[in-house]
Amino acid sequence: MRSFGVIGQSGETLVLSGSYTPAANEVEMTGPRPSPAHVAQADGTWALPAVTAAEIAAQRIAEIDARLTVIDIASVRALRAAVAGTATEADRDQLAVLEAEAAALRSERAELTAVSPGA
């Protein structure tokens, strides 16, 4: 069996037998594609595409946004008690801890936005 791929793409043409004339942008691969994520290289090998700094930043920003939502939800009961004037020391402590975490996450998010401006 022979394997062909288009350089920079993940598609693969498998030739079980007989002759095959590859297209101008195809290269014979050294073996079958290891996974759907692998892309053909000019030397006939398969490789995973490199992850960019912007992609890593965008992923972390999504994680931060999810955690900030959880923090907001976790703050509601203690905030309601504070507004009603019935907050306990535990409520105030919980809000302080959650706000400190949220502030650190917002700061990290702002730094990451410089790397991944669209996020």
N, C-alpha and C positions, 0 to 999 in steps of 0.2 A: 504494500500500500504506500502511495506517495501522498504527501500533504503540501498544499500550496496556500500562501497567504498574501494579502495585500499589505505592503509595508505601512505600518502605523495604524492598521485596523485589526479588528478581532475576528473578522470572517475567515473561514477556512474552506478550501475545496479539497476533498479527499478523492483520490483516484485509486480505485481498487485494482484495476488491471487495464491494459491497453495503453494507447498513446494519448497524451494530453499536451496541448500547446498552451502554455500559460499566457495570460494577457501581459502587456508591457509593464504594468505596475505590480505584477505578481512575482513572487520568489518561491523557489522550492524550499520547504522547511526541513529541518533536521529531524523532525518527528511531529506527531500530532499535537494539537493545542492542549496544554495542560488544564486550562479552565476557560470559561467564556470571557473572563476579564483580561486574559493575556492578549497582547497585540504582536503582530509580526514585525521582526526586525530585518534590516537589510542583509544581515549575515545569515539569515535562515533560522534564527532562534526565535523563541517566544519570550516575551518579557511583560511584566506588569507595568502599567504606566506609572510614572513618578507622581507622587502626590505633591501639589504645590503648597507653598506657605499660605496662600489665600484660601485654599480648600481646608487646610488644617484650622485656620483662624475661623472660617465660617462654621465649621463643625463645633468648635469650642463656643462660639457665640450662641449657637442653637442650644447647647447644653446650659449655658449661663441663663439664657432666656427662660428655659424650662424651670431651672432652679429658682429664679426670681418669681415665677408664677406660684411655685409651691410656697415660697416664703410669704408672698402676699396672702395666700389662702390661710396659712398657719397664723398669720397676724390678726385675722378678723375678730376672733373671740376676745383676745386681750384688748384690742382697740375698742371694741364695743363696751367692754367693762371700763376702760379709761374714759370714754365719752360719757358713760352713765354715772361716773364718779364712784364706781364700785371696784375699781382695779385693786388687786392685792400686790404685794411685793413680788410675788411669783409672776404675775402678769407683766409688771414693769421690767423684771429681769428677762422674761421671755422676749419682750419687744426689743430690749437693748441687744440681746444676742442676735436676734433675727436682723435687726437693722445694721449691726456691725458686719454680718455676713453679706447682706445686700449691698452695703456700701463698697465692700471689697470686690464683689462681683461686678458692680457697675463700673468701678475703676478699671478692672481687668478688661471688661467689655469695651470701654472707651479706647484702651490701648490696642486691642485687637481690631477695632474698626479702622484704625489707620492702615493695617495690613490688608484688610478685606473691606474696602469702602462701601460696597453694596449691601453689606449685612446690617 
